[in-house]
Structures are given as structure tokens and as C-alpha cells.
């Protein structure tokens, strides 16, 4: 489970290094996925602005398929979305 303190720690870690493999090593048990912010649905809102990246929560409510969520208590991971620098 991700709480507000962990979210802040993850956000600061992403500011330093957004590599999903290193994030997984630093935060065992948290799922990390990376993509472009363009791949995130427009209706989804980030939970943390980490400079060049926006963080979104993901959950697996049925234990199988992942979905975006805004419920911190249901989150099992984070999408690290790189912002378009146009």
C-alpha cells in the first residue's frame, strides 16, 4: 500500500532518477511502469508533479488487470509519465 509519505519519497526519487528498475529496487513491493504523458487518458490527473515526470496511481482491484486510480489507499503502484518537452 502507498501512503502520502511514500508518495512524497517516490516523487523525490523520480526527480533524481526516473528509471523504473531503480525505483523498484528502492521501493520493494511497489509496481512501477513508465510511459509518456501522452499515453495517459486526458481525464486522469497526476498525484505528484516530479518535474520532468508526472506520477499517476495504479491499482489492481481484481488482482489481475491494472487501472489508474486516484485512491491512494487502493494503489499498488505508480506510472511514471514523462512530460512532453515541446
TORPA-4810 file (N, C-alpha, C, O; in nm, 3 decimals):
<nodes>
NODE_1_0.084_-0.118_0.000_0.000_0.000_0.000_0.088_0.124_0.000_0.194_0.126_0.062_X
NODE_2_0.044_0.225_-0.069_0.117_0.351_-0.078_0.046_0.453_0.010_-0.075_0.469_0.003_X
NODE_3_0.124_0.521_0.094_0.066_0.627_0.177_0.126_0.761_0.132_0.211_0.764_0.043_X
NODE_4_0.084_0.869_0.194_0.128_1.001_0.150_0.278_1.022_0.169_0.342_1.090_0.089_X
NODE_5_0.334_0.965_0.276_0.478_0.978_0.297_0.557_0.904_0.189_0.657_0.955_0.139_X
NODE_6_0.510_0.784_0.154_0.576_0.707_0.049_0.563_0.777_-0.085_0.658_0.780_-0.164_X
NODE_7_0.446_0.835_-0.112_0.426_0.909_-0.236_0.527_1.022_-0.248_0.587_1.041_-0.354_X
NODE_8_0.546_1.097_-0.140_0.644_1.206_-0.142_0.785_1.154_-0.164_0.862_1.214_-0.238_X
NODE_9_0.820_1.042_-0.100_0.952_0.984_-0.117_0.973_0.934_-0.260_1.080_0.952_-0.317_X
NODE_10_0.870_0.872_-0.317_0.879_0.826_-0.456_0.894_0.946_-0.549_0.975_0.943_-0.641_X
NODE_11_0.816_1.050_-0.525_0.825_1.170_-0.609_0.964_1.230_-0.608_1.016_1.270_-0.712_X
NODE_12_1.025_1.237_-0.492_1.161_1.292_-0.482_1.261_1.199_-0.549_1.357_1.246_-0.612_X
NODE_13_1.241_1.068_-0.537_1.330_0.973_-0.604_1.319_0.987_-0.755_1.420_0.980_-0.826_X
NODE_14_1.198_1.006_-0.805_1.178_1.023_-0.950_1.245_1.150_-0.999_1.298_1.153_-1.110_X
NODE_15_1.244_1.255_-0.920_1.314_1.379_-0.959_1.463_1.352_-0.982_1.525_1.413_-1.070_X
NODE_16_1.521_1.261_-0.903_1.663_1.230_-0.915_1.691_1.129_-1.025_1.789_1.142_-1.099_X
NODE_17_1.605_1.027_-1.036_1.627_0.919_-1.133_1.495_0.847_-1.157_1.443_0.783_-1.065_X
NODE_18_1.441_0.857_-1.276_1.309_0.801_-1.307_1.315_0.659_-1.362_1.214_0.608_-1.410_X
NODE_19_1.431_0.595_-1.355_1.443_0.460_-1.408_1.356_0.362_-1.327_1.376_0.348_-1.207_X
NODE_20_1.260_0.294_-1.392_1.171_0.204_-1.319_1.244_0.093_-1.244_1.202_0.055_-1.134_X
NODE_21_1.350_0.041_-1.299_1.425_-0.066_-1.233_1.485_-0.019_-1.101_1.480_-0.090_-1.001_X
NODE_22_1.542_0.098_-1.102_1.600_0.152_-0.979_1.491_0.190_-0.878_1.510_0.176_-0.757_X
NODE_23_1.377_0.237_-0.929_1.265_0.267_-0.838_1.212_0.140_-0.773_1.181_0.140_-0.654_X
NODE_24_1.202_0.031_-0.851_1.156_-0.096_-0.794_1.251_-0.144_-0.684_1.208_-0.196_-0.581_X
NODE_25_1.382_-0.126_-0.707_1.480_-0.167_-0.607_1.470_-0.082_-0.480_1.486_-0.132_-0.369_X
NODE_26_1.443_0.046_-0.498_1.434_0.138_-0.384_1.303_0.124_-0.307_1.298_0.153_-0.188_X
NODE_27_1.197_0.081_-0.375_1.065_0.069_-0.312_1.008_-0.070_-0.340_0.917_-0.085_-0.422_X
NODE_28_1.062_-0.173_-0.272_1.015_-0.310_-0.295_0.864_-0.322_-0.270_0.809_-0.263_-0.178_X
NODE_29_0.801_-0.400_-0.355_0.657_-0.423_-0.340_0.570_-0.324_-0.414_0.449_-0.343_-0.426_X
NODE_30_0.631_-0.216_-0.465_0.555_-0.116_-0.541_0.579_-0.143_-0.689_0.693_-0.158_-0.733_X
NODE_31_0.471_-0.148_-0.766_0.479_-0.169_-0.910_0.510_-0.035_-0.976_0.448_0.066_-0.943_X
NODE_32_0.606_-0.033_-1.068_0.638_0.089_-1.143_0.628_0.060_-1.291_0.673_-0.044_-1.339_X
NODE_33_0.568_0.152_-1.362_0.559_0.146_-1.507_0.594_0.284_-1.561_0.567_0.386_-1.496_X
NODE_34_0.654_0.288_-1.677_0.693_0.415_-1.738_0.627_0.431_-1.874_0.611_0.334_-1.948_X
NODE_35_0.591_0.554_-1.905_0.533_0.584_-2.035_0.544_0.734_-2.059_0.596_0.808_-1.975_X
NODE_36_0.494_0.778_-2.171_0.484_0.920_-2.199_0.351_0.971_-2.144_0.253_0.896_-2.140_X
NODE_37_0.348_1.095_-2.102_0.222_1.151_-2.052_0.115_1.150_-2.160_-0.004_1.150_-2.128_X
NODE_38_0.155_1.148_-2.286_0.060_1.139_-2.397_-0.018_1.006_-2.395_-0.126_0.996_-2.454_X
NODE_39_0.038_0.905_-2.329_-0.027_0.774_-2.322_-0.131_0.765_-2.210_-0.203_0.665_-2.200_X
NODE_40_-0.138_0.867_-2.127_-0.232_0.869_-2.015_-0.362_0.936_-2.061_-0.357_1.039_-2.128_X
NODE_41_-0.478_0.879_-2.026_-0.605_0.943_-2.064_-0.613_1.086_-2.011_-0.570_1.114_-1.899_X
NODE_42_-0.668_1.174_-2.090_-0.676_1.317_-2.055_-0.754_1.340_-1.925_-0.727_1.438_-1.855_X
NODE_43_-0.849_1.254_-1.893_-0.930_1.273_-1.772_-0.854_1.237_-1.644_-0.895_1.277_-1.535_X
NODE_44_-0.744_1.163_-1.656_-0.665_1.124_-1.539_-0.581_1.243_-1.492_-0.527_1.317_-1.572_X
NODE_45_-0.573_1.258_-1.363_-0.495_1.368_-1.304_-0.377_1.310_-1.227_-0.393_1.213_-1.152_X
NODE_46_-0.259_1.368_-1.244_-0.144_1.317_-1.169_-0.159_1.343_-1.020_-0.225_1.437_-0.978_X
NODE_47_-0.096_1.255_-0.942_-0.099_1.272_-0.796_0.026_1.341_-0.745_0.032_1.383_-0.629_X
NODE_48_0.128_1.354_-0.832_0.253_1.418_-0.792_0.321_1.472_-0.916_0.331_1.402_-1.017_X
NODE_49_0.368_1.595_-0.909_0.447_1.656_-1.015_0.593_1.644_-0.977_0.639_1.708_-0.882_X
NODE_50_0.667_1.563_-1.052_0.808_1.539_-1.022_0.897_1.605_-1.127_0.993_1.545_-1.174_X
NODE_51_0.865_1.727_-1.162_0.947_1.799_-1.259_0.923_1.751_-1.400_0.821_1.784_-1.461_X
NODE_52_1.014_1.673_-1.454_1.003_1.624_-1.591_0.908_1.505_-1.603_0.884_1.455_-1.712_X
NODE_53_0.853_1.462_-1.489_0.763_1.347_-1.488_0.640_1.377_-1.403_0.646_1.453_-1.307_X
NODE_54_0.530_1.315_-1.441_0.407_1.321_-1.362_0.379_1.180_-1.311_0.397_1.082_-1.384_X
NODE_55_0.336_1.168_-1.187_0.309_1.038_-1.127_0.159_1.014_-1.118_0.082_1.101_-1.077_X
NODE_56_0.120_0.894_-1.157_-0.019_0.851_-1.151_-0.025_0.722_-1.071_0.068_0.641_-1.076_X
NODE_57_-0.132_0.703_-0.997_-0.150_0.582_-0.918_-0.213_0.472_-1.001_-0.298_0.497_-1.086_X
NODE_58_-0.168_0.348_-0.976_-0.232_0.233_-1.039_-0.275_0.135_-0.930_-0.213_0.127_-0.824_X
NODE_59_-0.381_0.063_-0.959_-0.434_-0.037_-0.868_-0.470_-0.162_-0.948_-0.483_-0.157_-1.071_X
NODE_60_-0.484_-0.270_-0.879_-0.527_-0.396_-0.939_-0.643_-0.449_-0.856_-0.627_-0.543_-0.779_X
NODE_61_-0.761_-0.388_-0.873_-0.874_-0.422_-0.786_-0.919_-0.567_-0.794_-0.969_-0.621_-0.695_X
NODE_62_-0.904_-0.630_-0.909_-0.945_-0.770_-0.921_-0.825_-0.865_-0.913_-0.840_-0.986_-0.932_X
NODE_63_-0.708_-0.809_-0.883_-0.589_-0.892_-0.873_-0.529_-0.930_-1.006_-0.434_-1.007_-1.012_X
NODE_64_-0.585_-0.877_-1.114_-0.539_-0.916_-1.247_-0.504_-0.795_-1.332_-0.387_-0.773_-1.362_X
NODE_65_-0.602_-0.718_-1.372_-0.580_-0.604_-1.462_-0.549_-0.477_-1.382_-0.610_-0.451_-1.278_X
NODE_66_-0.454_-0.400_-1.431_-0.420_-0.272_-1.367_-0.510_-0.162_-1.421_-0.552_-0.165_-1.537_X
NODE_67_-0.538_-0.064_-1.335_-0.615_0.052_-1.378_-0.562_0.175_-1.304_-0.504_0.164_-1.196_X
NODE_68_-0.582_0.291_-1.363_-0.547_0.415_-1.295_-0.649_0.441_-1.186_-0.766_0.409_-1.201_X
NODE_69_-0.604_0.499_-1.076_-0.693_0.532_-0.966_-0.648_0.663_-0.903_-0.534_0.706_-0.921_X
NODE_70_-0.736_0.725_-0.831_-0.697_0.842_-0.751_-0.707_0.811_-0.602_-0.693_0.899_-0.517_X
NODE_71_-0.732_0.683_-0.571_-0.746_0.636_-0.433_-0.612_0.585_-0.383_-0.570_0.474_-0.416_X
NODE_72_-0.546_0.666_-0.303_-0.415_0.631_-0.250_-0.417_0.500_-0.174_-0.322_0.421_-0.183_X
NODE_73_-0.523_0.474_-0.098_-0.530_0.352_-0.017_-0.546_0.226_-0.102_-0.517_0.116_-0.055_X
NODE_74_-0.591_0.239_-0.226_-0.608_0.125_-0.315_-0.490_0.105_-0.408_-0.481_0.003_-0.478_X
NODE_75_-0.398_0.200_-0.410_-0.287_0.197_-0.506_-0.184_0.091_-0.468_-0.149_0.072_-0.352_X
NODE_76_-0.136_0.024_-0.572_-0.029_-0.075_-0.554_0.094_-0.036_-0.633_0.198_-0.102_-0.625_X
NODE_77_0.083_0.071_-0.709_0.196_0.112_-0.791_0.180_0.250_-0.850_0.083_0.322_-0.823_X
NODE_78_0.278_0.284_-0.932_0.284_0.418_-0.991_0.318_0.408_-1.139_0.398_0.324_-1.181_X
NODE_79_0.258_0.496_-1.217_0.300_0.518_-1.354_0.385_0.644_-1.351_0.341_0.748_-1.302_X
NODE_80_0.506_0.634_-1.404_0.597_0.747_-1.415_0.587_0.793_-1.560_0.643_0.731_-1.650_X
NODE_81_0.515_0.902_-1.581_0.489_0.951_-1.716_0.579_1.069_-1.748_0.575_1.171_-1.680_X
NODE_82_0.660_1.054_-1.851_0.748_1.164_-1.890_0.666_1.271_-1.960_0.583_1.242_-2.045_X
NODE_83_0.691_1.395_-1.923_0.619_1.507_-1.982_0.679_1.541_-2.116_0.800_1.533_-2.136_X
NODE_84_0.592_1.578_-2.208_0.637_1.619_-2.341_0.706_1.754_-2.331_0.651_1.848_-2.275_X
NODE_85_0.824_1.764_-2.384_0.902_1.887_-2.375_0.901_1.965_-2.507_1.006_2.009_-2.553_X
NODE_86_0.785_1.982_-2.567_0.776_2.057_-2.693_0.791_2.204_-2.671_0.786_2.282_-2.766_X
</nodes>
